[in-house]
Amino acid sequence: MAEPQETPSFHRAKSGQVREALDRLEGLVVDGLKHGFFDYSIACEIANGGKRQLVIRAGKSHKFTIP
């Protein structure tokens, strides 16, 4: 029988930058649905020290640094 795989901490984020990014994204989508239209983009790249730089572009850019 296979061992259960451990889920990386960012998959179950309850706090920190990942949680903030997900909350912001959820708010943007809900607001866009209320208005009836939206156009967003999400990008992620590796920054210094192996950290991830998550950018949500929705009129203005929202940046999150994730270790």
Backbone as JSON Lines, residues from 0, in Angstrom:
{"i":0,"aa":"M","n":[0.84,-1.17,0.0],"ca":[0.0,0.0,0.0],"c":[0.89,1.24,0.0]}
{"i":1,"aa":"A","n":[0.53,2.23,-0.79],"ca":[1.35,3.44,-0.94],"c":[1.24,4.31,0.3]}
{"i":2,"aa":"E","n":[2.35,4.92,0.66],"ca":[2.38,5.87,1.76],"c":[1.66,7.15,1.35]}
{"i":3,"aa":"P","n":[0.88,7.76,2.25],"ca":[0.29,9.05,1.9],"c":[1.38,10.1,1.72]}
{"i":4,"aa":"Q","n":[1.26,10.87,0.66],"ca":[2.26,11.89,0.39],"c":[1.98,13.13,1.22]}
{"i":5,"aa":"E","n":[3.04,13.73,1.73],"ca":[2.89,14.95,2.51],"c":[2.6,16.11,1.57]}
{"i":6,"aa":"T","n":[1.6,16.9,1.89],"ca":[1.23,18.05,1.08],"c":[2.1,19.22,1.46]}
{"i":7,"aa":"P","n":[2.73,19.9,0.48],"ca":[3.53,21.07,0.8],"c":[2.7,22.11,1.53]}
{"i":8,"aa":"S","n":[3.35,22.9,2.4],"ca":[2.64,23.85,3.25],"c":[1.84,24.88,2.45]}
{"i":9,"aa":"F","n":[2.29,25.25,1.24],"ca":[1.55,26.26,0.49],"c":[0.24,25.74,-0.06]}
{"i":10,"aa":"H","n":[0.02,24.42,-0.07],"ca":[-1.25,23.88,-0.54],"c":[-2.36,24.08,0.48]}
{"i":11,"aa":"R","n":[-2.0,24.19,1.74],"ca":[-2.99,24.34,2.8],"c":[-2.74,25.61,3.59]}
{"i":12,"aa":"A","n":[-2.41,26.68,2.89],"ca":[-2.06,27.93,3.54],"c":[-3.22,28.49,4.34]}
{"i":13,"aa":"K","n":[-2.96,28.77,5.61],"ca":[-3.95,29.39,6.46],"c":[-3.54,30.8,6.83]}
{"i":14,"aa":"S","n":[-2.29,31.13,6.57],"ca":[-1.8,32.48,6.86],"c":[-0.62,32.78,5.95]}
{"i":15,"aa":"G","n":[-0.12,33.99,6.02],"ca":[1.04,34.37,5.24],"c":[0.69,34.88,3.86]}
{"i":16,"aa":"Q","n":[1.72,35.01,3.05],"ca":[1.58,35.6,1.72],"c":[0.71,34.76,0.79]}
{"i":17,"aa":"V","n":[0.76,33.45,0.89],"ca":[-0.08,32.61,0.03],"c":[-1.55,32.85,0.35]}
{"i":18,"aa":"R","n":[-1.88,32.88,1.62],"ca":[-3.27,33.12,2.03],"c":[-3.73,34.5,1.57]}
{"i":19,"aa":"E","n":[-2.86,35.51,1.72],"ca":[-3.19,36.86,1.28],"c":[-3.44,36.9,-0.23]}
{"i":20,"aa":"A","n":[-2.6,36.2,-0.99],"ca":[-2.76,36.17,-2.44],"c":[-4.07,35.49,-2.83]}
{"i":21,"aa":"L","n":[-4.39,34.38,-2.19],"ca":[-5.63,33.67,-2.5],"c":[-6.85,34.51,-2.11]}
{"i":22,"aa":"D","n":[-6.78,35.18,-0.97],"ca":[-7.88,36.06,-0.56],"c":[-8.06,37.21,-1.55]}
{"i":23,"aa":"R","n":[-6.95,37.8,-1.97],"ca":[-7.03,38.91,-2.94],"c":[-7.62,38.43,-4.25]}
{"i":24,"aa":"L","n":[-7.18,37.27,-4.73],"ca":[-7.69,36.72,-5.97],"c":[-9.19,36.43,-5.87]}
{"i":25,"aa":"E","n":[-9.6,35.85,-4.76],"ca":[-11.02,35.57,-4.57],"c":[-11.83,36.87,-4.59]}
{"i":26,"aa":"G","n":[-11.36,37.9,-3.91],"ca":[-12.05,39.18,-3.89],"c":[-12.14,39.8,-5.28]}
{"i":27,"aa":"L","n":[-11.07,39.71,-6.04],"ca":[-11.07,40.26,-7.4],"c":[-12.08,39.54,-8.3]}
{"i":28,"aa":"V","n":[-12.13,38.22,-8.19],"ca":[-13.07,37.45,-9.02],"c":[-14.51,37.78,-8.63]}
{"i":29,"aa":"V","n":[-14.79,37.84,-7.33],"ca":[-16.15,38.16,-6.88],"c":[-16.54,39.55,-7.35]}
{"i":30,"aa":"D","n":[-15.64,40.52,-7.21],"ca":[-15.94,41.88,-7.68],"c":[-16.17,41.91,-9.19]}
{"i":31,"aa":"G","n":[-15.35,41.19,-9.93],"ca":[-15.51,41.13,-11.38],"c":[-16.83,40.52,-11.78]}
{"i":32,"aa":"L","n":[-17.25,39.5,-11.07],"ca":[-18.55,38.87,-11.36],"c":[-19.7,39.82,-11.05]}
{"i":33,"aa":"K","n":[-19.57,40.62,-10.01],"ca":[-20.6,41.61,-9.68],"c":[-20.73,42.64,-10.79]}
{"i":34,"aa":"H","n":[-19.57,43.06,-11.35],"ca":[-19.57,44.06,-12.41],"c":[-19.95,43.47,-13.76]}
{"i":35,"aa":"G","n":[-19.76,42.17,-13.91],"ca":[-20.14,41.51,-15.14],"c":[-19.0,41.31,-16.12]}
{"i":36,"aa":"F","n":[-17.81,41.8,-15.79],"ca":[-16.65,41.61,-16.68],"c":[-15.38,41.79,-15.87]}
{"i":37,"aa":"F","n":[-14.33,41.14,-16.34],"ca":[-13.01,41.36,-15.76],"c":[-11.96,40.72,-16.64]}
{"i":38,"aa":"D","n":[-10.74,41.19,-16.47],"ca":[-9.6,40.66,-17.21],"c":[-8.4,40.71,-16.28]}
{"i":39,"aa":"Y","n":[-7.98,39.56,-15.78],"ca":[-6.87,39.47,-14.85],"c":[-5.8,38.55,-15.43]}
{"i":40,"aa":"S","n":[-4.58,38.72,-14.95],"ca":[-3.53,37.77,-15.28],"c":[-2.75,37.45,-14.01]}
{"i":41,"aa":"I","n":[-2.23,36.25,-13.96],"ca":[-1.45,35.79,-12.82],"c":[-0.14,35.24,-13.36]}
{"i":42,"aa":"A","n":[0.96,35.66,-12.75],"ca":[2.27,35.16,-13.15],"c":[3.09,34.85,-11.91]}
{"i":43,"aa":"C","n":[3.98,33.9,-12.04],"ca":[4.87,33.54,-10.94],"c":[6.26,33.3,-11.52]}
{"i":44,"aa":"E","n":[7.25,33.79,-10.81],"ca":[8.64,33.55,-11.23],"c":[9.49,33.32,-10.0]}
{"i":45,"aa":"I","n":[10.63,32.69,-10.21],"ca":[11.58,32.46,-9.12],"c":[12.43,33.72,-8.95]}
{"i":46,"aa":"A","n":[12.47,34.22,-7.73],"ca":[13.26,35.42,-7.42],"c":[14.51,35.0,-6.64]}
{"i":47,"aa":"N","n":[15.21,35.97,-6.11],"ca":[16.43,35.7,-5.34],"c":[16.15,34.76,-4.17]}
{"i":48,"aa":"G","n":[17.08,33.87,-3.91],"ca":[16.97,32.97,-2.77],"c":[15.94,31.87,-2.95]}
{"i":49,"aa":"G","n":[15.48,31.63,-4.17],"ca":[14.53,30.57,-4.43],"c":[13.1,30.92,-4.05]}
{"i":50,"aa":"K","n":[12.84,32.17,-3.71],"ca":[11.49,32.59,-3.37],"c":[10.68,32.79,-4.63]}
{"i":51,"aa":"R","n":[9.38,32.64,-4.51],"ca":[8.49,32.84,-5.64],"c":[7.91,34.25,-5.57]}
{"i":52,"aa":"Q","n":[7.86,34.91,-6.69],"ca":[7.25,36.23,-6.8],"c":[5.95,36.04,-7.57]}
{"i":53,"aa":"L","n":[4.82,36.11,-6.87],"ca":[3.51,35.95,-7.49],"c":[2.95,37.33,-7.77]}
{"i":54,"aa":"V","n":[2.52,37.56,-9.01],"ca":[1.98,38.86,-9.41],"c":[0.59,38.65,-9.99]}
{"i":55,"aa":"I","n":[-0.39,39.36,-9.42],"ca":[-1.74,39.36,-9.95],"c":[-1.96,40.73,-10.57]}
{"i":56,"aa":"R","n":[-2.21,40.76,-11.87],"ca":[-2.45,42.03,-12.57],"c":[-3.95,42.17,-12.78]}
{"i":57,"aa":"A","n":[-4.5,43.18,-12.14],"ca":[-5.94,43.42,-12.2],"c":[-6.16,44.92,-12.13]}
{"i":58,"aa":"G","n":[-5.85,45.63,-13.19],"ca":[-5.89,47.08,-13.16],"c":[-4.6,47.62,-12.6]}
{"i":59,"aa":"K","n":[-4.25,47.16,-11.41],"ca":[-2.94,47.45,-10.84],"c":[-2.34,46.11,-10.43]}
{"i":60,"aa":"S","n":[-1.05,46.1,-10.19],"ca":[-0.38,44.85,-9.84],"c":[-0.35,44.64,-8.33]}
{"i":61,"aa":"H","n":[-0.62,43.42,-7.92],"ca":[-0.53,43.0,-6.53],"c":[0.58,41.97,-6.48]}
{"i":62,"aa":"K","n":[1.64,42.23,-5.71],"ca":[2.78,41.34,-5.66],"c":[2.87,40.66,-4.3]}
{"i":63,"aa":"F","n":[3.2,39.36,-4.34],"ca":[3.34,38.57,-3.14],"c":[4.63,37.77,-3.24]}
{"i":64,"aa":"T","n":[5.45,37.8,-2.21],"ca":[6.68,37.01,-2.16],"c":[6.43,35.8,-1.28]}
{"i":65,"aa":"I","n":[6.65,34.63,-1.85],"ca":[6.35,33.38,-1.18],"c":[7.64,32.58,-1.02]}
{"i":66,"aa":"P","n":[7.99,32.26,0.23],"ca":[9.24,31.5,0.44],"c":[9.17,30.09,-0.12]}
